[in-house]
Amino acid sequence: CCRAIRDLDVRDRFARISAPVQLIAGSEDPSTPPDRLLELHRAILHSKIAILQGAAHILNYERPQEVTELISSFVSRHSLPATGGAVR
């Protein structure tokens, strides 16, 4: 599975993403380096980027509070108002 993910190239599809996207990476991540994240950010129209200095690959473990705040803020800005229906 890791090889399949590594070898999958969908960069030509990034410009078609219309939903808001929050990108988060560590400045020291060898698997998803900041340059790769910047490439995504430039290609996805409504993306926001956060690079956590001194962090590596497992951000929710290394920097749980910062990651939680980034995700919570993003979700609260982009969630639909509650209507009493099912959450998807």
Secondary structure, DSSP 8 states (H G I E B T S, - for coil): -HHHHHH---GGGGGG--S-EEEEEETT-SSS-HHHHHHHHHHSTTEEEEEETT--S-HHHHSHHHHHHHHHHHHHHH-----SS---
